[in-house]
Amino acid sequence: MIHFVVHGRSDTVGVIVTEQVAPGERLSGWNLETGESLEAVAAQSIPLGHKIALRRIAPGEAVIKYNVPIGKATCEIAPGEHVHTHNLRSARW
């Protein structure tokens, strides 16, 4: 079962596509651009359609989705953490 998808080769986040995941849950992912299979462990509950960090993201670092920056981390984000408005400042506004 695929739990999350990654849209681009350089993405730092994946999108949860199945259902909300629980902390400690081992997740299978797939990179749509490369066809690569991925694995992650959820550090927190993550709702359907929200993002999971694939690696450590430093404060102020660009968060990459679709191979483009979608915003900047407002604090350190550990691998497996939920990435959303509580730790991401959108590039759109």
VENLINBEL-V930681 format. One record per residue. N is the residue number from 0. RES is the residue in three letters. SS is DSSP state (H for helix, E for strand, - for the rest). PSI is psi in whole degrees, 0 to 359 (* if undefined). BURIAL is + if it has 24 or more other ideal C-beta (glycine too) atoms within 12 Angstrom, else -. Layout:
# VENLINBEL-V930681
N;RES;SS;PSI;BURIAL  N;RES;SS;PSI;BURIAL
This chain:
# VENLINBEL-V930681
0;MET;-;136;-  1;ILE;-;122;-  2;HIS;-;328;+  3;PHE;E;155;+  4;VAL;E;150;+  5;VAL;E;130;+  6;HIS;-;327;+  7;GLY;-;162;-  8;ARG;-;323;-  9;SER;-;10;-  10;ASP;-;144;+  11;THR;-;358;+  12;VAL;E;155;+  13;GLY;E;163;+  14;VAL;E;127;+  15;ILE;E;124;+  16;VAL;-;358;+  17;THR;-;282;+  18;GLU;-;173;-  19;GLN;-;139;-  20;VAL;E;152;+  21;ALA;-;155;-  22;PRO;-;137;-  23;GLY;-;353;-  24;GLU;-;133;+  25;ARG;E;129;-  26;LEU;E;144;+  27;SER;E;139;+  28;GLY;E;172;+  29;TRP;E;132;+  30;ASN;E;116;+  31;LEU;-;329;-  32;GLU;-;318;-  33;THR;-;343;-  34;GLY;-;4;-  35;GLU;-;139;-  36;SER;E;141;-  37;LEU;E;162;+  38;GLU;E;149;-  39;ALA;E;161;+  40;VAL;E;126;+  41;ALA;-;125;+  42;ALA;-;341;+  43;GLN;-;170;+  44;SER;-;137;-  45;ILE;E;121;+  46;PRO;-;157;-  47;LEU;-;133;-  48;GLY;-;355;-  49;HIS;-;172;+  50;LYS;E;149;+  51;ILE;E;136;+  52;ALA;E;132;+  53;LEU;-;341;+  54;ARG;-;174;+  55;ARG;-;135;-  56;ILE;E;121;+  57;ALA;-;154;-  58;PRO;-;133;-  59;GLY;-;349;-  60;GLU;-;145;+  61;ALA;E;138;+  62;VAL;E;126;+  63;ILE;E;129;+  64;LYS;E;141;+  65;TYR;-;27;-  66;ASN;-;16;-  67;VAL;E;151;-  68;PRO;E;129;+  69;ILE;E;353;+  70;GLY;E;190;+  71;LYS;E;145;+  72;ALA;E;134;+  73;THR;-;351;-  74;CYS;-;175;-  75;GLU;-;137;-  76;ILE;E;121;+  77;ALA;-;157;-  78;PRO;-;136;+  79;GLY;-;353;+  80;GLU;-;154;+  81;HIS;E;129;+  82;VAL;E;118;+  83;HIS;-;198;+  84;THR;-;343;-  85;HIS;-;344;-  86;ASN;-;14;+  87;LEU;E;126;+  88;ARG;E;117;-  89;SER;E;144;-  90;ALA;-;347;-  91;ARG;-;333;-  92;TRP;-;*;-
